[in-house]
Amino acid sequence: MIDTLLVANRGEIACRVMRTAKAMGIRTVAVHSAIDANARHVREADMAVNLGGAKPGESYLLIDKIIAAAKAAARRPFTPATVFSRRTPASPAPSNRSD
């Protein structure tokens, strides 16, 4: 069972995913660019990881930064979380399942 989910998206979609995850007892982690630090999806998450950069091409669209954020979130303890991945042919989402 998933206990923590990193939401690699922003805006209303991220908020909906987080609400559903929380209703299922899953803790949420938001990722954000420097300019989105006070965005709604960041405020609603149980934890947030700053990807840096102001533009999506400098933050949200860099899969290496998303993976690093997931690893950082896994190392930090926190209370009451999401791995949502937007897959496109140009940016496949790697998976390291431990089950």
N, C-alpha and C positions, 0 to 999 in steps of 0.2 A: 504494500500500500504506500502510496506517495504521501509524505508528511510535509514536504516543502516544495513549492512550485515557483520557479523564476519566470516572470512574465516578460518576454522580450518583445514588448509592444508598448504603445502609449495611447493615451486618449480614452475614448469611451469603450473601445474593445478591451483594453487592458483592465479597465474598471469592472466590466461585466465578468471577465474571467476571474478576477480577484474576488468579487462578490460570491460567485459560484463556488470557488475553492474554499473560501472561508465558511460558507454554509455546509461544506463537506468536512470541515475540521482541518483543512489544509492551510498551512501558513504561506504567506505570499512574500515574494521578493520582487521589487520593481527595479528596472535599470533605467537610467536617464542620462541625457546629455547635460552639460553644464547649464545650458539655458533653460532646461526643463526641471531644474531642482525643486521648484515649488509647484509643479504641475499636480493635478488632481490624482493621477494614478500613483504618483510618488507618495502623496499624503495618505492615500488609502492603503498602501502596502504595509505589511508588518516590518519590512526592512527595505532599504533602498541602497543601490550601488551606483555611484557616479561613473559613467563611461568616459567622461571628459568630452571635449569637442563641443562646438555649438551647432554644427550641421549634422543631419542624419548620416552623411557619408563619413563623418569623423567619429561616429558613436554607434548608433543603432544598427547600421549596416555592416559593421566590422565583426564578423563571427568570432574572431580571436578575442575581441574585447568581451563579447557575450559569454564565451566559455570561461575567461578569466574571472568575470563577475560571478558566475555560478560557483566556481571553485572558492572564491573569496567568501561568498555567502555561506557555503558549506562549512567553512572554518570558523565562522563567527556564531556564537550562541545567541539566540534571541527568542522572544516569546511570541505567542500566537502568530501559510506561505506557498510557488507556481513555476513548472517548466513548460512554458508555451513557446513554441517555435514556429516562426513563419518560414516555411520551406519554399524556396524557389530554385529553379535549375541552376541559377548563378550562385546561390548561397545555401548549399545543403547544410542541415543541422546535424553535426556529429552526435553520437550517443555513447555514453559509457555506462551501460546498465550494470548494476551490481547484483541482480537477482538471478 
